[in-house]
Amino acid sequence: MSLRSIIAITSIGFLALVLFTGCANVPYKKYYQLNYLPGLIADRQSDKPYPFTIRLKEFDIEEAYNRPQIVYRQSPFELRYYAYRVWAVKPSRMVTDLVYKHLLDVNLVSSVIRRYDEGSKPQYELSGMVEALEEYDSDELWFSHIALRFNLVNLRNGNIVYNRRFDLRKKVLEHNPELVIREMSALIEYAISQAIQDIDSKLAAESGITGAKPEGTSIDVIPDSLNVESPK
């Protein structure tokens, strides 16, 4: 074999090794979603579903969070986005889907629809705003942070039946992005569970059920930090 052939073969082998090593180190995207199993309504006001239809409108979302990349921050003034850790579903749709699933599972009303043309005429519309959905990092601690607002309107008269904002934060015990999402799911569960429990009381009052229990009974999952408005 000539010297030229040996050099050519060696060069090809070296190039292949460089390409293989480079490919092996290329990061790949990881996809995440919020998830939990809905529980029953504590101290439910009525044993039966209320004879109403609720139209669930897709939640709005602050523009900074309206993207696939998961948000993290280290200061109140700067947001950063993970390049390879992304949501599997659009965040506003993901939160709306969890609210929808929870409403169906607890059987609060006779019907829940997403569009006006898919079922009986709704008497109420439930909407909301995702104001924050993020990982918050300090020097030593990581936190999951969410902020959500719920709004229930009586479509028959246009009155706001219920409006409440939740701003919740929970410490993550390890610097692990998956654990951040797990704790975020727990916070979402807390907010949705509490909102549905409040709405139960509001619908009981609208239905003339007397002796309704007070709103805001505690949920099992308690965040480390709560900034929660009183229901209106």
N, C-alpha and C positions, 0 to 999 in steps of 0.2 A: 504494500500500500504506500502510495507516495506521501510525502510530507504535506503537500497541499490537501490531500484527502483527509489526513489525520486532523489537520487544523480545522477543516470545514466541519467534520463530525463533532469535534470538541466544541466548536462555537455553537452548533445547533443544540447540543446537549446542555450547554450552559444557558442558552436562551430559554430553552424549555423549562429548566429548573427555576429561572428567575420568574417566568410567567406563572408557573405552578405555585411558587411561594407567594407571589403577589395576589393571586386569586384566593389562596387559602386565608389571607388576612383581610379580605374585603368584608366590611361589616354588612349585615343584612337587617332588613326591617323586622321589628317585632310589633305585633298587632295586639291591642288590648281592648277590653270592653268592660263596662260597669255591669255588675250582676249581683243579684241576691234573690232569696226565696221569700216572698211576701208572707207576713204573719197575719193573724186575725186582729180585728179591731178590738182594742182593750175597752171594756165598759161600753159596749155598743148600745146605742139608744133604742134600736128596733131589731127584733129578731128576724124580720123579713126585709127584703130589698124595698127601698122606696119606689113608688110607682112613677118614676121619672126617667127621662132619657138625658144623659149628659153628652154633649158634643165636646170631645177633647181636641183642642186646637194644638198644632205642633208648637212647642215652646220656642220663643225667640231666644237669641243668644248674643251676648256682647261680642262685637266684631273681633276683639283680640283673641277670643277662644273659638271663633268660627273657622276652624281649619283642622286638618287631620293630625298635625303634629301636637303632641302633648306639651302643655305649657309648664315651665318651671321658673321660679324666680328666687332671687337672693336678696332683693330689696323691694320696697314698695314702688319704686320708680322705674324698674327695668324688668321686662319680661324676656324670657329666652324660650326657644323651641327645640325639643329633641329632634334630631335629624332622622334617627332610625327607630324611635319609639313613637308609634302613631296609633290613633284610634281606629278600630276596625269598622266603626259606623260613625257617621256624622254626629258630633256631640249633641246637637239639639234633638235629632231624631232618636238617639240612644236614650236620652233622659225621658223624652215623651213616651217611648216604648215601655220604659219601666213604670211610668205612671199608669199607662193603659193596662199593662199586665196586672198591676197591683189592684186597680179598680175592679177588674174582672174577677180576680182571685177572691177578694173579700165580698163580692156580690153586694155592693153597696146600693146600686140602683138596678132597675129592671133592664136597662140597656145603656151601653156606652158605644158611641160612634166616633169615627174620625172625620167623616165627611157628611155634609148635609143630605146627600143623595143616597146614602147607604142604609137608611133605616127609618124608624119613626121620627116624627118631628121632635127635636130636643126642646126641653124646657130650660136647660141651663147650659152654659158654655164654660169650660175650665181651660184656662190658658196660663202661661207662665213665662218667666225670663230666667235664663241661666246667666248669672252675673259673674261667676267665677267657677273654674274647674281646673285645679292646678296642684302642682307639687311646690311646697314652699321650703326652701333650704336655708338653714342658719349654719353657723360654723360647725356645730356638733350634732344638731338635730334636724331631722326631716319631718315635715308635716304634710298631711293631705288637707286641702282647703276647698270648700265649695260655698257658693252663695246662690240661693234660689228664691224666686218669688212666685207665689201662686195667686190666682185671681179667678173667682167664680162669679159669673153674672147670671142673673135671672133674665132670660130672653123674653119673658112675657111683659116685663115692665122696664127692663134696662137697668135695674138696681144691682149694685155690687153687693153680693151676699157675703163674700169672704175675700180677704186680702191679707197676705202675711208673707214676711220675708225671713229667710233662714240664712245665717252666716255662721258656718261651722268649721272647726278645725280639729284635727286629731293627730296625735304624735305617731310616727312610724318608728318601730323599735329597731329596725335595721335599715341601713342605707341600700334598699333594694326596691327598684321601680315597681316590681309586681306587688310588693307589700303596700306601696303607695296607692295602687289601684284598688287593692282589697279594702284598705281603710276608707278610701273615697267612696267605694260601694256601700260601706257601712254608714257613712254620713248621708248618702243619698237615701238609703233605706230609712234612716231616722227622719229626714225631712219629709219624705213622701208619706210615711206612716203617720206622722204627726198631722200633716195637712189633711189626710183622708179622715183621721179621727175628728179633727175640727169640723170638716165638712159634714160628717155624720151628725154632729150636734146642730149645725146650721139647718140641715135638711129636716131634722126632727122638729126644730122650732117652726120651720116653714110648713110642716105637715100637721102642726097643732098637737104634737106629742107633748104632754105635760110631764113635769118632773125630770126634764132632760138633765143629764149629768154635766158638770162643767167641762169646758174644752181644755185641751192641753194636758191630759193625763200622760204621765211619763212613759217613755218607750225604753226597752231593755238596753239598747245600744246608746250609750251616753258619750257625746263628743268631749274632748278635753276643753274646748273653748266654744261657748255658745254666744251668739249675738242674734237673738230671736225677737222679732216684734210680737206684741200681743195681737191676737187675731182681730180683724175688723169686719 
